[in-house]
Amino acid sequence: MEKKQFQAESKRLLEMMVNSIYSQKEIFLRELISNASDAIDKIYYKALTDNNLVFNKDSYYIKVTPDKDQRTLTIRDTGIGMTKEELEEHLGVIAKSGSLAFKKEVDVTDGHNLIGQFGVGFYSAFMVADVVTVISKSIYSDQAYKWVSAGADGYTIEPCEKETVGTDIILKIKENVEDESFDEFLDEYRLKAIIKKYSDFIRYPIKMDITTSRLKEGSDTEYEEYQEEQIVNSMVPIWRKNKSELTDEDYHKFYTEKRYGYDKPLQHIHINADGAIVYQAILYIPETIPFDYYSKEYEKGLELYVNGVLIMNKCAELLPDHFSFVKGMVDSESLSLNISREILQQDRQLKLIAKNIASKIKSQLQSMLKNDREKYEQFYNAFGRQLKFGVYNDFGMHKDALQDLLMFYSSMEKKLVTLDEYVSRMPEDQKYIYYASGESVERISKLPQIELVTEKGYEILYLTEDIDEFAIKMLQNYKEKEFRSVSSGDLGIDTDEAKSDTDADDNENKTLFDYMTSQLSGKVTKVKASKRLKTHPVCLSTEGELTIEMEKVLNSMPNASGVKADKVLEINVDHSVFRSLKEAFETDKEKLNLYTALLYNQACLIEGLPIEDPVEFTNDICKIMV
């Protein structure tokens, strides 16, 4: 028996495959089962053109058998088998793929795609085995052959006896070492779990002898263990069934079985795409938010299968960040994989699938919004923040796609409304979409700044989340209607007469306002007569793009640089407080300084801004009480 050497830099390449290519040792079983499935597929294809072959799917299977005593694991298939020459060609040359060569030889177009394109998956067995033995009998030969290798040093091939066509791969599992145990690959329940995880949807039965128990014959209390051959894989995945065959309960059961969440999903999306790229997908919109969703520990992504074989648990590239809450899976035969089948190459097919999935998710959400408002609002309360982040993120790249999904609390409707609903109700004379920002609906409803807008009968959107105003600023407008904060310097609703009166007030009281501005130097850019106040004496407004709420959000972040909005202190010249200011300006500057400080701090409190010196503020209050 002659010992032969691997071709193609065997030692270095084999060591690289064992130690570098695969990130998890359990992957070896996925690879060997995929190869076994390929071997059965080859008979199917041969039978299409060879009248002497009859393919009866029920006659083919894969069997996994652990032997703890002998410390072996056997993977047997009833596939096409290999001749001596094929053993040398496919196993003697690392990275020589029999499946790839067969795929080129036979036109594979009907869904029986062959997984083993690279010819390295077989060698993953050396991650867990000291010795690998392959016993194979080809469908075209009466003689079986045995291939044996202990790794990079080479291999032997010799004739042997085997009754049936097919291939047995026998792994001599490594002994445990100090920091690593290999016993798990001899444990039937662990092996079953690995098969369910990676190979549950292989189209042929994967069998195992599973230990179970039963009552001893003649006894009502004593049990005995026995082994029973079971099929451990599902074979036909739910996503390859016709939608008409499936019920909501079927989809919910799959959601639970795959442990996508412990809730009941609000919606499911079943996709069967057959066009530029072929793929199937089942996607879920969850009911509740995961506890770690807004943390750095959360991982987005969909399960990715290629021809029913699990390739990745979380394929992040398939979901945009704004739809990162979606759970589910994708199965495709068209994707390009890297050599380890663990990481996708960034190819055109993947981008096409991702684009299509994003479109399907958006359509489903729009349908929910239109046809099941209560359910959509339940979804939005959980994940609306992520949609708003999606509008703001990537410099607004996705704002057009997401703007119709956004909702904000309405001052008129007293509930969440869409931007489209708001615009559809706007009076003809209303120029802008008005919004107000604050910590809560209750706080916003008491803001002095909303008085004029409310008096005009205009609807106001209440923005209560820290991301809201950033998203609105990124949108800029909706259906050609510009967004305008109620704290903006120009509300765009003044009549010519009102504007003239306000300008007159500013001119008449310019000296007073300039004096107050100097007293508040560094705190406000100016003091002016208010156009918006009706009953309240004072408020803060802003000039420029940065608002007070945005200032608070930015300054609450780690490593905040202390940004400041350009604040304006507005005074209600029709309020009795203003008369006190004028009198103090004429007779008692010290009292005017006191009033100015109190009004500024009052405005800050209304806005939820911190008071720079609370002790001084309380002392100022005491001064006006004595």
C-alpha positions in Angstrom: 0.0 0.0 0.0 1.6 3.1 -1.2 1.5 6.4 0.7 0.9 9.4 -1.5 1.5 13.1 -0.8 -1.1 15.8 -1.2 -0.6 18.1 -4.1 -0.7 21.9 -3.8 1.5 22.9 -0.8 -0.3 20.4 1.3 1.1 21.0 4.8 0.7 24.8 4.9 -2.6 24.8 3.1 -4.2 22.1 5.3 -2.9 23.9 8.5 -4.4 27.1 7.2 -7.8 25.5 6.6 -7.9 23.8 9.9 -6.7 26.8 12.0 -7.9 29.8 10.1 -10.7 29.4 7.6 -13.4 28.1 9.9 -14.2 30.1 13.0 -16.1 27.3 14.7 -15.2 23.6 14.9 -18.8 22.4 14.7 -18.8 23.6 11.1 -17.1 20.4 10.0 -20.4 18.5 10.3 -22.2 21.0 8.1 -19.5 20.6 5.5 -19.6 16.8 5.5 -23.4 16.6 5.4 -23.4 19.2 2.5 -21.0 17.0 0.6 -23.1 14.0 1.2 -26.2 15.8 0.0 -24.2 16.8 -3.2 -23.3 13.1 -3.7 -27.0 12.2 -3.8 -27.8 15.2 -6.0 -25.3 13.9 -8.5 -27.3 10.7 -9.0 -30.4 12.8 -9.5 -28.7 14.7 -12.3 -27.2 11.6 -13.9 -30.7 10.0 -13.9 -31.9 12.8 -16.1 -29.8 11.7 -19.0 -29.0 8.0 -18.2 -32.0 5.7 -18.8 -30.3 3.0 -16.8 -30.6 5.1 -13.7 -33.9 5.6 -11.8 -33.9 8.3 -9.0 -36.3 7.4 -6.2 -35.8 10.1 -3.6 -37.1 7.8 -0.8 -34.1 5.5 -1.3 -31.5 8.1 -0.4 -30.4 9.3 3.0 -27.5 10.4 5.1 -26.7 8.8 8.5 -24.6 10.1 11.3 -23.3 7.5 13.8 -21.2 8.3 16.9 -19.3 5.5 18.7 -18.0 6.7 22.1 -16.1 3.5 22.8 -14.2 3.5 19.5 -14.1 7.4 19.6 -15.3 7.5 16.0 -18.0 9.5 14.1 -19.3 8.1 10.8 -21.2 10.1 8.2 -22.7 7.8 5.6 -24.5 8.7 2.4 -26.1 6.6 -0.3 -24.9 9.0 -3.1 -23.0 8.5 -6.2 -19.8 7.3 -4.6 -16.2 7.7 -5.9 -13.9 5.6 -7.9 -10.2 5.2 -7.0 -9.4 7.9 -9.6 -12.0 10.3 -8.2 -10.7 9.7 -4.6 -7.3 10.7 -5.8 -8.5 13.7 -7.8 -11.0 15.1 -5.3 -9.4 14.2 -2.0 -5.8 14.1 -3.0 -5.7 17.6 -4.3 -6.7 20.2 -1.7 -9.1 22.7 -3.0 -10.1 20.5 -5.9 -13.9 20.4 -6.0 -15.8 17.5 -7.4 -19.0 19.4 -7.1 -17.7 22.4 -9.0 -16.4 20.2 -11.8 -19.7 18.3 -11.9 -21.6 21.6 -12.0 -19.7 22.7 -15.0 -20.3 19.3 -16.7 -24.0 19.2 -16.0 -26.4 22.1 -16.5 -27.7 22.7 -12.9 -30.7 24.9 -13.3 -33.7 23.4 -11.3 -32.9 24.2 -7.7 -30.7 21.2 -6.8 -27.7 23.5 -6.4 -24.4 21.9 -5.4 -22.9 23.4 -2.3 -19.3 22.1 -2.4 -17.9 24.6 -4.8 -14.4 25.0 -3.3 -13.4 21.5 -2.4 -12.1 22.5 1.0 -15.1 21.6 3.2 -14.0 18.0 3.5 -10.7 19.0 5.1 -12.5 20.7 8.0 -12.8 17.2 9.4 -9.2 17.5 10.5 -10.2 20.2 13.0 -11.8 17.5 15.1 -10.2 14.2 13.9 -6.7 12.8 14.0 -7.4 10.3 11.2 -10.0 10.5 8.5 -11.1 7.4 6.6 -13.2 7.5 3.5 -14.8 4.2 2.2 -16.5 4.7 -1.1 -18.1 2.7 -3.8 -19.0 4.3 -7.1 -22.3 3.7 -8.9 -20.2 2.8 -11.9 -17.8 0.3 -10.3 -18.1 -3.0 -8.4 -14.9 -2.3 -6.5 -14.9 -0.1 -3.3 -11.8 1.8 -2.1 -10.6 3.1 1.2 -8.8 6.5 1.5 -7.0 7.2 4.8 -5.2 10.3 6.0 -3.8 11.5 9.2 -3.3 15.1 7.9 -0.8 16.9 5.9 1.7 14.1 5.7 -0.3 12.4 2.9 -2.8 9.6 2.3 -3.2 6.0 1.2 -5.7 4.4 -1.1 -6.4 0.6 -1.2 -9.2 -1.7 -2.4 -11.8 -2.7 0.3 -15.2 -4.4 0.7 -18.4 -2.3 0.7 -21.8 -3.8 -0.2 -23.7 -0.7 -1.1 -23.0 2.3 -3.4 -22.2 5.5 -1.5 -19.6 6.9 0.8 -18.7 6.4 4.5 -16.5 9.1 6.2 -15.1 7.8 9.5 -13.5 10.4 11.8 -11.2 9.3 14.6 -12.1 12.1 17.0 -9.2 13.7 18.8 -8.5 13.2 22.4 -9.4 16.0 24.8 -6.6 18.4 25.6 -6.2 20.7 28.6 -8.1 23.7 27.2 -10.3 21.9 24.6 -12.8 19.1 24.7 -13.8 17.1 21.6 -16.3 14.8 23.4 -19.2 16.9 22.3 -18.7 15.5 18.8 -19.5 12.0 20.1 -22.6 13.1 22.0 -25.7 12.2 20.1 -27.8 15.1 21.4 -25.1 17.6 20.7 -24.7 16.2 17.2 -28.4 16.4 16.7 -28.4 20.1 17.8 -25.6 20.9 15.3 -27.5 19.2 12.5 -30.7 21.1 13.4 -28.8 24.3 13.4 -26.9 24.1 10.1 -28.5 21.3 8.0 -32.1 21.1 9.1 -33.3 21.9 5.6 -31.1 19.5 3.6 -33.5 17.9 1.2 -32.6 14.3 2.1 -33.3 12.5 5.4 -30.5 12.8 7.9 -30.8 9.8 10.2 -29.4 9.1 13.7 -29.9 6.3 16.3 -31.3 8.3 19.2 -31.4 6.9 22.7 -34.8 7.0 24.2 -36.6 5.1 27.0 -39.6 2.8 27.3 -41.3 0.8 30.0 -39.8 -2.6 30.4 -41.9 -5.4 29.2 -44.2 -6.6 32.0 -43.4 -3.6 34.3 -45.5 -0.6 35.1 -42.7 1.4 36.7 -39.3 0.3 35.4 -37.9 1.9 32.2 -35.2 0.8 29.9 -33.1 2.7 27.3 -33.0 1.7 23.7 -31.9 3.2 20.4 -34.4 4.2 17.7 -33.5 5.4 14.3 -34.9 8.9 13.7 -34.9 11.5 11.0 -33.5 14.5 12.7 -33.9 17.2 10.0 -37.0 18.8 8.7 -36.1 18.5 5.0 -38.8 20.7 3.6 -38.4 24.3 4.9 -41.4 26.4 5.5 -40.2 29.0 3.0 -40.3 26.6 0.1 -43.9 25.8 0.7 -46.8 27.6 -1.1 -48.2 30.5 0.9 -51.6 29.0 0.4 -50.6 25.9 2.3 -49.5 27.9 5.4 -51.5 29.5 8.2 -50.6 32.3 10.6 -50.0 29.7 13.2 -47.4 28.0 11.0 -45.5 31.2 10.7 -45.7 31.9 14.4 -44.5 28.4 15.2 -41.5 28.9 12.9 -40.8 32.2 14.7 -40.8 30.5 18.0 -38.8 27.5 16.8 -36.1 29.7 15.4 -36.0 31.7 18.7 -36.4 35.0 16.8 -38.2 36.3 19.9 -40.4 35.3 22.8 -43.2 37.6 21.7 -45.8 37.1 19.0 -44.8 38.8 15.8 -47.1 41.6 14.5 -46.6 40.8 10.8 -44.8 38.3 8.7 -43.6 38.7 5.1 -43.1 35.6 2.9 -41.0 36.3 -0.2 -40.5 34.0 -3.2 -38.4 36.1 -5.7 -37.8 34.6 -9.1 -36.1 37.2 -11.4 -32.7 38.7 -11.7 -31.9 36.8 -8.5 -33.7 33.8 -7.0 -34.3 33.7 -3.3 -36.9 32.9 -0.6 -37.3 34.8 2.7 -39.5 34.8 5.7 -39.3 38.1 7.6 -41.0 39.1 10.9 -41.9 42.5 12.4 -41.7 41.9 16.2 -44.3 42.9 18.6 -42.0 44.1 21.4 -38.6 45.6 21.5 -35.7 43.4 22.5 -34.2 44.4 25.9 -30.8 45.2 24.3 -32.1 46.8 21.1 -30.7 50.2 21.7 -27.4 49.0 23.0 -24.1 48.2 21.3 -24.6 44.5 22.2 -27.5 44.2 19.8 -26.7 42.5 16.5 -28.9 43.0 13.5 -29.2 40.6 10.6 -31.1 37.8 9.0 -30.2 34.1 9.0 -28.7 33.3 5.7 -29.0 29.9 4.0 -27.6 28.7 0.7 -29.7 25.9 -0.7 -31.1 25.1 2.7 -27.7 25.1 4.5 -27.2 27.7 7.2 -24.2 29.9 6.3 -24.6 32.8 8.8 -26.7 33.4 11.9 -26.7 37.1 11.5 -26.1 38.5 8.0 -26.1 42.3 8.7 -25.7 43.2 5.1 -29.2 42.1 4.3 -30.9 44.8 6.5 -30.5 48.5 6.5 -30.0 50.0 10.0 -33.4 51.6 10.0 -35.0 48.2 9.6 -32.7 46.4 12.0 -35.6 45.3 14.1 -36.7 42.8 11.5 -36.1 39.1 12.2 -36.1 36.2 9.8 -34.1 34.3 7.2 -33.1 34.3 3.5 -32.3 31.3 1.4 -30.7 31.7 -2.0 -28.9 29.6 -4.6 -27.4 32.6 -6.3 -25.0 34.1 -3.7 -21.2 34.0 -4.0 -19.5 32.7 -0.9 -15.9 32.9 0.3 -13.8 29.8 0.7 -15.1 29.1 4.2 -18.7 29.7 3.4 -18.9 31.7 6.5 -18.6 35.3 5.2 -20.3 36.6 2.1 -18.4 38.4 -0.6 -19.8 41.8 -1.3 -21.3 41.0 -4.6 -24.1 42.3 -6.8 -26.5 39.5 -5.8 -26.3 40.3 -2.1 -27.0 44.0 -2.8 -30.0 43.1 -5.0 -31.5 40.9 -2.3 -30.9 43.6 0.4 -32.6 46.3 -1.8 -35.6 44.1 -2.5 -36.0 43.1 1.2 -35.9 46.8 2.3 -38.6 47.5 -0.3 -40.8 44.6 0.9 -40.5 45.7 4.5 -41.5 49.3 3.7 -44.5 48.1 1.7 -45.6 45.9 4.6 -45.3 48.7 7.1 -47.3 51.0 4.7 -49.9 48.4 4.4 -50.1 48.0 8.2 -50.4 51.8 8.6 -53.3 51.9 6.1 -55.2 48.8 7.0 -54.4 48.2 10.7 -53.7 51.5 12.4 -53.8 50.1 15.9 -51.2 47.5 15.1 -49.0 50.0 13.3 -49.1 52.3 16.3 -48.1 49.4 18.5 -45.1 48.8 16.2 -44.3 52.5 16.1 -44.2 52.9 19.8 -41.6 50.2 19.9 -39.5 51.0 16.8 -40.5 54.4 15.6 -37.3 55.8 17.1 -35.3 53.6 14.7 -37.2 54.9 11.7 -36.5 58.5 12.8 -32.8 57.6 13.3 -32.9 56.2 9.7 -34.1 59.6 8.4 -31.2 61.4 10.2 -28.5 58.8 9.6 -26.2 58.7 6.5 -26.8 62.4 5.8 -30.5 61.8 5.1 -29.9 59.2 2.4 -33.1 57.3 3.3 -35.3 60.2 4.3 -37.5 60.0 1.2 -38.1 56.3 1.8 -39.0 56.7 5.4 -40.8 60.0 5.7 -44.3 58.5 5.1 -43.8 56.0 7.9 -43.2 58.7 10.5 -45.7 59.7 13.2 -45.9 62.5 15.7 -48.3 63.5 18.4 -50.9 66.1 17.2 -52.0 69.1 19.3 -55.4 68.8 17.6 -56.0 65.1 17.2 -54.5 64.3 20.6 -52.9 61.2 19.1 -50.2 60.1 16.7 -50.6 61.4 13.1 -48.6 61.0 9.9 -47.1 63.9 8.0 -49.4 63.3 5.2 -52.4 63.5 7.5 -51.1 66.8 8.9 -50.5 68.4 5.5 -54.0 67.3 4.2 -55.6 69.3 7.0 -53.6 72.5 6.6 -55.6 75.7 6.0 -54.8 77.5 2.8 -53.2 80.4 4.6 -50.8 78.2 6.6 -47.3 78.3 5.2 -45.4 75.9 7.5 -45.7 72.6 9.3 -45.4 73.7 12.9 -43.7 71.6 15.6 -42.7 72.1 19.2 -40.1 70.1 21.1 -40.0 69.1 24.8 -39.7 66.3 27.3 -43.4 65.3 27.2 -46.7 66.2 25.7 -47.8 67.8 29.0 -44.7 70.0 29.1 -45.0 71.1 25.5 -48.8 71.9 25.8 -47.8 74.5 28.5 -45.1 76.2 26.5 -45.7 80.0 26.0 -44.3 79.7 22.4 -47.3 77.8 21.2 -49.8 80.5 22.0 -49.9 82.4 18.7 -49.9 79.2 16.6 -52.7 77.7 18.6 -54.7 81.0 18.5 -54.5 80.9 14.7 -56.0 77.4 14.8 -52.9 75.7 13.4 -52.0 72.1 14.3 -48.7 71.5 16.1 -46.7 68.4 16.0 -45.2 67.6 19.5 -41.7 66.2 19.3 -40.8 64.4 22.6 -37.8 62.2 21.7 -34.3 63.4 21.5 -33.9 62.2 17.8 -37.1 63.9 16.6 -35.9 67.4 15.9 -32.7 66.1 14.2 -34.9 64.0 11.9 -37.2 67.0 11.2 -34.1 69.2 10.4 -32.9 66.5 8.0 -36.3 66.3 6.2 -36.4 70.1 5.9 -39.8 69.9 4.2 -42.6 67.5 3.4 -44.7 67.9 0.2 -43.2 71.3 -0.4 -44.2 72.5 3.1 -41.3 73.6 5.2 -41.0 72.6 8.9 -41.0 75.5 11.4 -40.4 75.4 15.1 -42.8 77.3 17.3 -39.6 78.8 18.9 -38.3 80.0 15.6 -37.6 83.7 15.3 -40.0 84.0 12.4 -43.3 82.0 12.6 -44.5 83.3 9.2 -48.0 84.1 10.5 -47.7 87.8 11.3 -50.1 90.2 9.6 -48.5 93.4 8.2 -50.3 95.3 11.0 -48.9 93.0 13.7 -45.4 93.1 12.2 -45.6 96.9 12.1 -46.7 97.1 15.8 -43.9 94.7 16.9 -41.3 96.7 15.0 -42.6 99.9 16.6 -42.4 98.3 20.0 -38.8 97.2 19.3 -37.9 100.7 18.1 -39.7 102.5 21.0 -38.0 100.2 23.6 -34.7 99.8 21.9 -32.7 101.4 24.7 -34.4 99.2 27.3 -33.9 96.0 25.3 -30.3 96.9 24.6 -29.7 97.4 28.3 -31.2 94.1 29.2 -29.2 92.4 26.4 -26.0 93.8 28.0 -27.0 92.4 31.4 -27.5 89.0 29.8 -24.3 89.1 27.8 -23.2 85.6 26.8 -26.6 84.2 27.6 -28.8 85.6 24.9 -28.0 87.3 21.6 -30.7 89.9 22.2 -33.9 90.9 24.0 -36.9 91.9 21.9 -40.6 92.4 21.9 -42.5 89.1 21.3 -44.8 88.5 18.4 -46.0 85.2 19.7 -46.8 85.7 23.4 -50.4 86.3 24.5 -50.7 85.7 28.2 -47.2 84.7 29.3 -44.7 87.5 30.1 -41.5 85.9 28.7 -40.1 83.1 26.6 -36.9 82.0 24.8 -36.7 81.6 21.1 -33.8 80.8 18.9 -32.1 82.1 15.7 -30.2 79.8 13.4 -30.5 76.0 12.9 -29.6 74.9 16.4 -32.6 74.9 18.7 -32.7 74.8 22.5 -33.9 71.1 22.5 -31.0 70.2 20.1 -28.6 72.0 22.4 -29.8 69.9 25.4 -29.5 66.7 23.4 -26.0 67.5 22.2 -24.8 68.6 25.6 -26.1 65.4 27.2 -23.8 63.2 25.1 -20.4 62.0 26.3 -17.5 64.4 25.5 -20.0 67.2 24.8 -18.3 70.4 23.8 -20.9 72.7 25.4 -22.6 73.9 22.2 -25.1 76.7 22.6 -28.1 77.8 20.6 -28.4 81.5 19.7 -31.1 82.4 22.2 -33.4 85.4 22.2 -35.3 86.6 25.2 -38.8 87.7 24.1 -40.8 90.0 26.3 -44.6 90.3 26.1 -45.1 94.1 25.9 -48.8 93.8 26.6 -48.1 92.1 30.0 -48.1 94.0 33.3 -44.5 92.7 33.9 -43.3 94.9 31.0 -44.7 98.0 32.7 -42.6 97.1 35.7 -39.6 96.8 33.5 -40.1 100.2 32.0 -40.6 101.8 35.4 -37.4 100.2 36.8 -35.5 101.3 33.7 -36.4 104.9 34.3 -36.0 104.9 38.1 -34.1 102.0 39.5 -31.5 100.2 37.4 -30.7 97.8 40.3 -34.3 96.6 40.3 -34.2 96.3 36.5 -31.1 94.1 36.8 -33.0 91.9 39.3 -36.1 91.7 37.0 -33.9 90.9 34.0 -32.2 88.0 35.8 -35.5 86.6 37.1 -37.2 86.7 33.7 -34.2 85.0 32.1 -34.2 82.3 34.7 -37.9 81.9 34.4 -37.6 81.4 30.7 -34.9 78.8 31.2 -37.1 76.9 33.7 -39.9 76.8 31.2 -37.5 75.4 28.6 -36.1 72.8 31.0 -32.7 74.4 30.9 -30.5 74.3 34.0 -30.2 77.5 36.0 -26.5 78.5 36.2 -26.7 79.6 39.9 -29.7 78.3 41.8 -28.6 80.0 45.0 -28.5 83.4 43.3 -31.9 82.7 41.8 -33.5 81.9 45.1 -31.9 85.0 46.6 -33.4 87.1 43.8 -36.8 85.7 44.6 -36.4 86.6 48.2 -35.4 90.2 47.3 -38.8 90.8 45.5 -40.6 89.5 48.5 -39.3 92.0 51.0 
